[in-house]
Amino acid sequence: DIQLTQSPSSVSASVGDRVTITCRASQRISSSLAWYQQKPGEAPKLLIYPPSRLQNGVPSRFSGSGSGTDFTLTISALQPEDFATYYCQDSNSFPPRLTFGGGTKVEIK
Amino acid sequence: QVQLVQSGAEVRKPGSSVKVSCKSSGGTFSSHFITWVRQAPGQGLEWMGTIIPVFGTVKVPPRFQDKVTISADTSTSTAYIEVTRLGSEDTAVYYCARAATEYSGSDFDYWGQGTLITVSS
């Protein structure tokens, strides 16, 4: 089974900072990953879907890239509403399979 | 606009079972994968299984195969997850989510509000 390892597990940053989150897969992934944002007490929100496309309504400061086993989520200029936990996700459709990374918490510095 | 509305919080005793519902409205139901994910307090997201309602196909990861039953009623656009032999480790928020694209399970754009299941004696 594919495992996804996110790093760092947490990061402290200031408004305006550029933040990069890495997601490494235990084996090569044929497509790319989805990325979700989750705030406390809320359901996850889809930010980016394969292949690195921004979900409707998601600000352009978010971007995803990568291929093979190494993927990144970048927030180009952190905003106050971006403080949250971020998860990468790999999947297969037939048969269905989902794998999540362990999460990266973006905290206020 | 698609909405997924889940049943309310439950408290269960160890060894018992619980069934959570997820009713979809607005948009098609049968052709979109519905997946169940849980989140224990302070922990990450854990996939519990997926159903493709139009095919009746269910996939549950090996660690949950003897513990979880996933079903769907296309006539009411409702999906269900039943978790059996509950233990304290099953205390979590359970989410349903709908895949963004028909006949694809690559990303999930609509989520239920979550259902807190507490297992306590």
Interface residues (C-beta under 8 A of the other chain):
Chain A: S31 A34 Y36 Q38 A43 P44 K45 L46 Y49 P50 Q55 Y87 Q89 S91 N92 S93 P95 P96 R97 L98 T99 F100 G101 G102 G103
Chain B: F33 T35 V37 G44 L45 E46 W47 T50 I52 T57 K59 P61 Y95 A97 A100 Y103 S104 G105 S106 D107 F108 D109 W111 G112 Q113 G114
